Amino acid sequence: MKEEILNELEENIEKALNNLGERFKTVRTGRANPSSLDKVMVMYYGVPTPLRTLANVTVPEARQLLIKPFDKGALSGIEKAIYEANLGYTPNNDGESIRIVIPPLTEDRRKELVKMVKGMAEDAKVSVRNARHDSLELLKDADLPEDEEKNIETEIQNSVNKYNKKIEELLDEKEKDLMSV
């Protein structure tokens, strides 16, 4: 029973950590990063389609993204979707591909992004607390001896503390990345 509770806790917390990592990837840092376009959905023949399935996204220079669609007919739809995604990018369509020059971040924008990233980290911590709460509920329902229950509670809390520390490390790393010019 103990292993089941701890395994479920670890699984739920890992999901929260992975989600946080994915969300952090979408926050741009002033350098070209193809994953900043992961959430862009393009209307392709009337169906919302992820940009990644319609084109190759490469980084020819440090502050530039190059999008080469598999079907040149999708160029205008891709361009429109990038505008609508409100990423702060201005796509340049040359008839063959789309180039995006990544503008440098202003100090105010960096501070806004840091606030946003801190909110994402706090959401992850809430998910960890919810996973702890669920595990403690499972533990109460298990009808174990009191001393064993206390030992498992301690293990649950140690696990939560370990993952909260990982979240803080990820946040510090992303903050440094955002604030470096």
Order of alpha helices (4+ residues) and beta strands (2+ residues): alpha-beta-beta-alpha-beta-beta-alpha-beta-beta-alpha-alpha
